[in-house]
Amino acid sequence: MEQMTLRRCGILLHISSLPAFDLCFDFIDFLKDSNQSYWQILPTNPVMKELSPYKCYSAFAGDTRYIGKKRADIDYEAFIEENQYWLSDYSLFIVLKKHFNNLPWNEWNKDIAFREKASMYHFQNLYAKEIEEENYKQYEFYASWLAVMEYAKLQGIKIIGDIPLYVSYDSADVWANKPLFNLNEKGYPKKLAGVPPDNFSKRGQLWGNPTYNWGNLKEDNYRWWKERIAHAQNLADIIRFDHFRGLESYWEVDEGEKDAVKGKWIKGPGEDFLEEMKKSLKNFSIIAEDLGTIAPEVIALKNRYRLPGMKILQFSRDIYDRNTVVYTGTHDNDTLLGWIKSLKADNYGYAEHVLSYMGVDIKSNDEQMVWDIIKYAYKSIADTVIIPMQDILCLGREARMNIPGVEDGNWKWQLDFSMINKDIVKKLRDMSKNFSRTPSSKLALQKQKDISEINQDQLLMFLEGRNFNSYEVLGSRFCNIDGVEGVLFTLWAPNAQSVSIVGDFNGWNPDSNIMQRHKVSEFLISFIPGLPYWSAYKYAIKGFDGKIVLKADPFAMHSETRPKTASKAIRLEGYNWSSEERLWQQNKSSAYEKPVNIYEVHLGSWKRGEGNRFLSYRELASELPQYVSDLGYTHIEIMPIMEHPLDASWGYQVTGYYSVSSRYGTPQDFMYFVDCCHKLGIGVILDWVPGHFCKDDHGLYQFDGTTLYEYQDMKKRENQNWGTAYFDLGKNEVISFLVSNAVFWLDVFHIDGLRTDAVASILYLDYEKNKNQWDPNKYGGRENLEAVKFLRILNEALFDRFPYIMSIAEESTSWPLVSAPCYMGGLGFNYKWNMGWMNDLLKYMEIDAIYRKWNHNLITFSLMYTYTENYVLPLSHDEVVHGKKSLIDKMWGDYWKKFASLRMFYAYMMAHPGKKLLFMGGEFAQFREWNFNESLEWSMIDLEMHGLMYKYVRQLNHFYKSDHSLWELDHNRDGFVWIDANNYNQSIISFIRRGKQERDYTIVICNFTPEVYEGYNVDVFEPGEYEEVFNSDRGIYGGSNVTNEGIIKSIEKPSKDKPYSIKLRIPPLATIYIKPII
């Protein structure tokens, strides 16, 4: 089938909206004249009395209203033979419907309703003539429609057909294939399909279709579905799969319910189904209708098979993915004009906001507003745009095709051809040409004589802050133009007087390769034939100020190794991801109810080679993933590896945002590293720095002689403490640059998450500034409103494409809803570092145990707010540098007490709600502060207490992974219950962590003093037997071995709230875990 990978446009008009079937040919002529490529129709099956193409008597047969005078030349006998697998049942079914006065098949005589052989034989003979007549009608439909398809093909028009997931109960499909559906012994549906309450219907939609018996379908390798889709492929070039989300999970309602409110989600066949279709059907490709209540699993399934999804501008104006079909509306929506009028009538202010977002002036006339929205769709990044014919004609709600939930009056609108005039044709032609959607448009990088027009639409999107794949068109890319191999350079430098490309291929001569202005004048472009792979280059930019500066390419994907600063012309292709990697991507799921234990690492100092040299990505891949896996971690978080000139910045002052640091190897080498991590089940998170950048001459600062990437206002531009410049987050092009960069790492390198650095510095105008160094926003506040908007755009774009990533904010203030979705008023991250917990606990652990009772709130306060965000508990690199001391050295007391305290602290951290993070070296209690310029002190593991700490951390991590109660309800208040938060005199706290299962819980007791307590009472909530399952004071870890051996029996006590308790030995400076014996 047709692949939708070109920028194209089309029109949605069902055949029933044509006054006569033979007008199909006239409509195709109109499509061709208007530079359209697609005609989208609705299902062509025989409809019931409601006229809905989604309620039909067959999923295979054609609607005999669609029989025309022109017929394709096909043989009747061949047609009958090729379609016998469905045709004989359908024709008999239609004849029987007439025989039984149109009653549903389950109200026919039982013998024929259940297809008893004798009864089938009787009716087949009785109505042989009528059956043959029905066969011939289907032949006429088929020949008529094939004639239309043949004509459309000659005119360059592709037909987009439609397959509904479900079929009607009273259909030949159900009657002839009862075991494939959820029916009871009497043939009635046991379960009905629908959707839960949504924007269309407050009570949901109960469609009445029986759900499938997917088990029976699978036993037959989905034969019926293969036949259905193969048949549909004969009748269309592309298929829209209606209710695609039902393949992943579907809403099922018990028979007898009056609406869909009380349904439930049932897991669908998903990947198994799609794999079987892909394997068995030639060129299997569909448009996934992914509207309504869409779970991340549905998006992941769609993305896994690279299926284009749908965006309806009436619902969502943000379009981030090229692999999308954009509509102004569908058959279920009001027309654009009707929608606009409803918006204005309901809430004029909101209507103005929504329309202005699409560049529409609410004060303009109706026709102008409609065409401005169509223009917004055309200029979007989406590969395909489909506009309903009613919107092209600027018709109101009287032309609406269907109102979901309303049975009468739908599906009757018909096109008045006299309304199609030359002005409409010209508008469509011009718009398709202006936004590179004409049938003759070429993909970027194909042969084009005038390179000044290459990628015009995507460059315009970059300027509008909406191109989040800009790395595909900007920078240097190897390509073929007019049969010549070379490198195409595209640069955003709107204020440059002139730019040339200099490099080792032209002796760094600024007069050799001068760039020309693109038709989109903010950009410059140049093609250098035969440029060698790996060539070093820079841009010689004569800036607005007249100075010539050599700049690295902002979109370079590799760079020279420091201290050199040139960019490298390379291809990212060439790495073959392993089969395990593909399985990793397929099995991704949300982190919320999974164990997440992150090992933070600086690649340049984790381990070094001989002569203190850096290890390469491949050398690291041979050791680090296995080391982390053995220790029981789930993720690696890597400090920034984007190219940076200064080792001492640790990667946080970036010059090459798209360039994997060459200190450790090539992009393909880093892909290998990620691949090796995924093979061992280790996720990879990257530190990412979108707030500020360094001001080195070859970098982004003053790029074209003006403040291009940074703020023009000096008060907003300069970070005096760090010596860096802040990105201008109010500039559309910077938004395109940064969001594309985040997408780049997730897309190209298969990264599993991003930790956004220094979010507070982005959010606050006065961050680390004196009063005279900042100005308030337009409301008089200190919030950077542009930054808030940027972060929401960023996270919406990321989760739209990568629903299972971790987007983590390093945000150190009390800004609300950092990890809440944007639609709830949040910033859109799904995790936030809990800096408050970290600071309180580290402060507390340094206090002499004698005085800890007066600071008890430091270990309990975090539970007051822990459920206001989705938190990660970080013990990061920032806490073990600059004189802060290492974690072990922060601990109070003598040598033994320091190790006991750190063990106790780690176990408390594992039991506290939230995901976990530990910086490298903490696993074996390195005493020395971290030094970026040398390896960790690996020899310390050979020392007894450090070796025992390593063993302890390994066992603690593996215990954490195996015990669901410690992570399954991390972000649910039901997952934590205090037993005693107030024992400040003894500095002991006790609490319960719960899992999803009723008796899956862990009792946690933490003693923050060196005292041992015998017979210590701990309240429990149920009688029974308990056991100690983990103790940080065990001798095998270097502790004093104060343990609770054997079975611990509960004791009844006179208390209504807590009627039971257990007596325990409480070890010194220790955490213990107790669990019920089940």
Secondary structure as UniProt FT lines:
FT   STRAND          8..12
FT   HELIX           15..17
FT   HELIX           21..23
FT   HELIX           24..33
FT   TURN            34..35
FT   STRAND          38..40
FT   TURN            49..50
FT   TURN            53..54
FT   TURN            64..65
FT   HELIX           76..82
FT   HELIX           84..99
FT   TURN            100..102
FT   HELIX           105..107
FT   HELIX           110..113
FT   TURN            114..115
FT   HELIX           117..126
FT   HELIX           128..154
FT   TURN            155..156
FT   STRAND          158..164
FT   HELIX           172..176
FT   HELIX           178..180
FT   TURN            185..186
FT   STRAND          191..195
FT   TURN            202..203
FT   STRAND          205..210
FT   HELIX           214..219
FT   TURN            220..222
FT   HELIX           223..233
FT   TURN            234..235
FT   STRAND          238..242
FT   TURN            243..244
FT   HELIX           245..248
FT   STRAND          249..254
FT   TURN            255..256
FT   TURN            261..262
FT   STRAND          264..267
FT   HELIX           270..280
FT   TURN            282..283
FT   STRAND          286..288
FT   HELIX           296..304
FT   TURN            305..306
FT   STRAND          309..312
FT   TURN            313..315
FT   STRAND          324..327
FT   TURN            331..332
FT   HELIX           336..346
FT   HELIX           348..357
FT   TURN            358..359
FT   TURN            362..363
FT   HELIX           366..378
FT   STRAND          384..388
FT   HELIX           389..392
FT   TURN            393..394
FT   HELIX           397..399
FT   TURN            404..405
FT   HELIX           417..419
FT   HELIX           422..434
FT   TURN            435..436
FT   TURN            439..440
FT   TURN            444..445
FT   HELIX           451..453
FT   TURN            454..455
FT   HELIX           456..463
FT   TURN            464..465
FT   TURN            468..469
FT   HELIX           470..472
FT   STRAND          475..481
FT   TURN            482..483
FT   STRAND          484..492
FT   TURN            494..495
FT   STRAND          498..503
FT   TURN            504..508
FT   TURN            510..512
FT   STRAND          516..517
FT   TURN            521..522
FT   STRAND          523..529
FT   TURN            533..534
FT   STRAND          536..542
FT   TURN            544..545
FT   STRAND          548..551
FT   TURN            554..555
FT   TURN            562..563
FT   STRAND          567..568
FT   HELIX           579..586
FT   TURN            592..593
FT   STRAND          597..601
FT   HELIX           603..606
FT   HELIX           610..612
FT   HELIX           617..621
FT   TURN            622..623
FT   HELIX           624..631
FT   STRAND          635..638
FT   STRAND          642..643
FT   HELIX           647..649
FT   TURN            650..651
FT   STRAND          656..660
FT   TURN            662..663
FT   HELIX           667..679
FT   TURN            680..681
FT   STRAND          683..688
FT   STRAND          692..694
FT   TURN            697..698
FT   TURN            701..704
FT   HELIX           714..717
FT   STRAND          718..719
FT   TURN            720..723
FT   STRAND          724..727
FT   TURN            729..730
FT   HELIX           732..748
FT   STRAND          753..756
FT   HELIX           759..763
FT   TURN            765..768
FT   HELIX           771..773
FT   TURN            778..779
FT   HELIX           785..801
FT   TURN            803..804
FT   STRAND          806..809
FT   TURN            816..819
FT   HELIX           822..824
FT   STRAND          831..833
FT   HELIX           835..845
FT   HELIX           849..855
FT   HELIX           857..860
FT   HELIX           861..864
FT   TURN            865..867
FT   STRAND          871..875
FT   HELIX           877..879
FT   TURN            882..883
FT   HELIX           887..890
FT   HELIX           895..911
FT   STRAND          915..919
FT   TURN            920..921
FT   HELIX           922..924
FT   TURN            932..933
FT   HELIX           938..942
FT   HELIX           944..962
FT   HELIX           964..966
FT   TURN            967..971
FT   HELIX           973..975
FT   STRAND          976..983
FT   TURN            984..987
FT   STRAND          988..994
FT   TURN            998..999
FT   STRAND          1001..1007
FT   STRAND          1013..1020
FT   STRAND          1025..1031
FT   TURN            1032..1033
FT   HELIX           1035..1037
FT   STRAND          1048..1049
FT   STRAND          1051..1052
FT   STRAND          1060..1066
FT   TURN            1068..1069
FT   STRAND          1070..1076
//
